[in-house]
Amino acid sequence: MPGFLAPLTRTVTYTRWLHLLCAAVLAFVCGAVYPGLSSPSLREWVLIYVVPVPLLVLAAMLPVVRRAEGLQARLMLFPGGHARVARDGAEGGVSVTPSASWRDRARTAAWLVLRLFLGLTVALLSGQLMAVVIELTGAAAGRPVSTVSLLPLPTSGLWCLLLVPAVLLVLLYVVEGAGRLSARAARLLLGPSPAERLAALEERTERLLERNRIARELHDSLGHALTVAVVQAGAARAAGDPEFTDRALAAIEETGRAALEDLERVLVVLREAEQPVRGRPTLGEADRLLDSARASGATVDMTVKGPLETVPGPVSREGYRILQEGLTNVLRHCGAVPVRIALTVADGRLSLDVRNGLPAGAPPAAGGTGSGLRGVRERAALLGGRALAGPVGDEWRVHVELPVV
């Protein structure tokens, strides 16, 4: 099909035509009351355009009108699956939220008036061009038809039929152009306000932060479990001792069970967006991390100073994950080496210090520099704290400070 005919085959062209004709209904109703539709003069046609304007401006003051107009615009100016989805209030560039400010009401009023003028003009042109088609058809049949057409037309001749397609094409292209103009005006006048754009951006940011948090939870929990399982399995195979193998399998079983519990909690959050995360481990349960690391052959010593039970729940839970990631890095990058952990609660801060020896000949980055430490820094930053990681002499150190007040 030729490209210039393509717009005439699109459904949206005709839904936009209907949308414009619906806007003209109010003008004709008001015109029937005043000044009347019986052979109106030019001055009376101007009144037909103007009389409904105050009513539309008053209607635009109602917040719900903006929502109704946005839904109509989506459905008829932008038909398709996207036009019927209103998750962020701005699909297709058209908002479906009620007016929240006088600026929104003013834009809605401008849209209603523009839609009235454009719709009434398209309705009049449609009526005139359809009248021309009827007169040309009657003239070709030798039966002249008297209509309301204002254009001078031939009264007889079969050649009049040749003009009918041209008139219909003119009508459809007028409708197509008016529909495009209406769609652009809808995006401009019914589009999201700056406040709505900011709210949508904040909501998107919150979703991304939640996804990052879940990704960190999975990385820390499953990464720790898999690291312990790999280290334990390797040590058991190398030892060749049935008793050691039994202890290794028990440690793998316990760590795997804890990882499954963590995974179930995360899946609950994914299934139910408003479901809070419950039962996440805190620093009070750090012993199970130490036991799993010791079962892998590492020597782990931890000292606790200060009232650990006074640490707020969110800080304690994040501290647990940070400690878990620290121990995972030790086992993954350094193996069974001595580890010293210091937990201190003092001066309104929780200090977590993890130090481990670096194997002989290991590079300075043997303590890990990847996504795990990046997650540690992100967790600390979200709580208003800070995290440092790097070699100190012949040791690798992870030091985190979190506010607790």
Disulfide bonds with the S-S distance in Angstrom:
none
